[in-house]
Amino acid sequence: MKPRITVLTLGVDDLERSLKFYRDGLGLPTEGIIGTEFEHGAVAFFDLESGLKLAIWNRKDLAHDVNITQIGSSATEFTIGHNVSSKEEVDTVMEEIKKAGATITVPAHDTFWGGYSGYFQDPDGHLWEVVWNPEWDVN
């Protein structure tokens, strides 16, 4: 697994409020909320330095996507997205992290939005997503 982090996703209680905070309060560039046509898909992405993106997603929708029961809010509630260049690379990385002792919470699969991803937890329970997004160029 190459050491690159490309997306940090934060679970939020109120997507509109958080959008206003990051966009209007902090001045982070964004196209606003996208994915509202999907049941659990509403999300906002913000462009950060060096191609890094910050995403905000409703906590309940994040809990649904990673197949974990939502509990009270926590400072440790987020996922780290590791983007790769192909579906095959998602499978390769997921196999590598499984061998390393990670807990697979969602095996690699085709996503509702047209990508391909899987989720795992590190030894401390932090959630990671290995993901291929056909709209993003990852080298």
DAKA-V28110 format. One record per residue. N is the residue number from 1. RES is the residue in one small letter. PHI is phi in radians with two decimals (none if undefined). D_LAST is the distance of its C-alpha to the last C-alpha in Angstrom with 1 decimal. Layout:
n: (N & N)
res: (RES & RES)
phi: (PHI & PHI)
d_last: (D_LAST & D_LAST)
//
This chain:
n: (1 & 2 & 3 & 4 & 5 & 6 & 7 & 8 & 9 & 10 & 11 & 12 & 13 & 14 & 15 & 16 & 17 & 18 & 19 & 20 & 21 & 22 & 23 & 24 & 25 & 26 & 27 & 28 & 29 & 30 & 31 & 32 & 33 & 34 & 35 & 36 & 37 & 38 & 39 & 40 & 41 & 42 & 43 & 44 & 45 & 46 & 47 & 48 & 49 & 50 & 51 & 52 & 53 & 54 & 55 & 56 & 57 & 58 & 59 & 60 & 61 & 62 & 63 & 64 & 65 & 66 & 67 & 68 & 69 & 70 & 71 & 72 & 73 & 74 & 75 & 76 & 77 & 78 & 79 & 80 & 81 & 82 & 83 & 84 & 85 & 86 & 87 & 88 & 89 & 90 & 91 & 92 & 93 & 94 & 95 & 96 & 97 & 98 & 99 & 100 & 101 & 102 & 103 & 104 & 105 & 106 & 107 & 108 & 109 & 110 & 111 & 112 & 113 & 114 & 115 & 116 & 117 & 118 & 119 & 120 & 121 & 122 & 123 & 124 & 125 & 126 & 127 & 128 & 129 & 130 & 131 & 132 & 133 & 134 & 135 & 136 & 137 & 138 & 139)
res: (m & k & p & r & i & t & v & l & t & l & g & v & d & d & l & e & r & s & l & k & f & y & r & d & g & l & g & l & p & t & e & g & i & i & g & t & e & f & e & h & g & a & v & a & f & f & d & l & e & s & g & l & k & l & a & i & w & n & r & k & d & l & a & h & d & v & n & i & t & q & i & g & s & s & a & t & e & f & t & i & g & h & n & v & s & s & k & e & e & v & d & t & v & m & e & e & i & k & k & a & g & a & t & i & t & v & p & a & h & d & t & f & w & g & g & y & s & g & y & f & q & d & p & d & g & h & l & w & e & v & v & w & n & p & e & w & d & v & n)
phi: (none & -1.25 & -1.38 & -2.33 & -1.97 & -2.10 & -2.45 & -1.95 & -1.89 & -1.93 & -1.33 & -2.24 & -1.48 & -2.40 & -1.07 & -1.10 & -1.08 & -1.20 & -1.02 & -1.08 & -1.10 & -1.26 & -1.36 & -1.46 & -1.34 & -1.77 & 1.31 & -1.34 & -1.23 & -2.75 & -1.57 & 1.55 & -1.35 & -2.18 & 1.38 & -1.20 & -1.32 & -1.80 & -0.95 & -2.08 & -1.83 & -1.11 & -2.68 & -2.23 & -1.95 & -2.14 & -1.42 & -1.97 & -1.11 & 0.96 & 1.42 & -1.23 & -2.13 & -1.88 & -2.08 & -2.11 & -2.56 & -0.97 & -0.93 & -1.12 & -1.31 & -1.11 & -1.05 & -1.09 & -1.15 & -1.66 & 1.07 & -2.25 & -1.14 & -1.26 & -2.07 & -0.93 & -1.09 & -2.57 & -1.14 & -1.72 & -1.61 & -2.88 & -2.13 & -1.94 & -1.66 & -1.86 & -1.51 & -2.22 & -1.63 & -2.84 & -1.06 & -1.07 & -1.21 & -1.01 & -1.05 & -1.09 & -1.15 & -1.06 & -1.15 & -1.10 & -1.27 & -1.10 & -1.11 & -1.34 & 1.83 & -1.23 & -1.67 & -1.40 & -1.65 & -2.46 & -1.09 & -0.97 & -2.78 & -1.23 & -1.63 & -1.15 & -1.72 & 1.80 & -1.73 & -2.62 & -2.75 & -2.55 & -2.08 & -2.53 & -1.95 & -1.33 & -1.03 & -1.65 & 1.59 & -1.20 & -1.56 & -2.18 & -2.10 & -1.72 & -2.49 & -1.95 & -1.99 & -1.11 & -1.58 & -1.94 & -1.60 & -2.05 & -1.64)
d_last: (13.0 & 10.6 & 12.3 & 10.4 & 12.5 & 11.5 & 14.8 & 18.4 & 20.9 & 24.6 & 27.5 & 30.1 & 33.6 & 33.8 & 30.7 & 32.5 & 33.9 & 30.6 & 28.9 & 31.8 & 31.4 & 27.8 & 27.9 & 31.5 & 32.3 & 29.2 & 27.9 & 24.3 & 22.8 & 22.6 & 23.4 & 25.8 & 26.4 & 24.7 & 25.2 & 28.9 & 29.6 & 28.5 & 31.0 & 28.7 & 25.9 & 26.8 & 24.2 & 23.3 & 20.0 & 20.1 & 17.6 & 17.6 & 16.5 & 13.0 & 11.5 & 13.5 & 15.7 & 19.1 & 20.6 & 24.3 & 25.8 & 29.4 & 30.3 & 32.1 & 29.1 & 26.8 & 29.5 & 29.7 & 26.0 & 25.9 & 29.4 & 31.1 & 34.4 & 34.2 & 36.5 & 37.5 & 34.9 & 33.4 & 31.5 & 29.2 & 28.3 & 24.5 & 21.3 & 18.1 & 15.0 & 12.2 & 9.5 & 7.7 & 6.4 & 10.1 & 13.7 & 14.1 & 11.6 & 13.6 & 16.7 & 15.7 & 14.9 & 18.1 & 20.1 & 19.1 & 20.1 & 23.2 & 24.2 & 23.7 & 26.3 & 24.6 & 26.5 & 24.9 & 26.2 & 24.6 & 23.2 & 20.1 & 21.2 & 20.8 & 21.2 & 23.7 & 21.3 & 19.3 & 16.5 & 16.6 & 17.1 & 19.3 & 20.9 & 22.3 & 24.5 & 24.3 & 27.7 & 28.8 & 28.1 & 25.1 & 23.0 & 19.3 & 17.4 & 14.6 & 13.3 & 11.5 & 12.3 & 12.6 & 13.0 & 9.7 & 6.6 & 3.8 & 0.0)
//
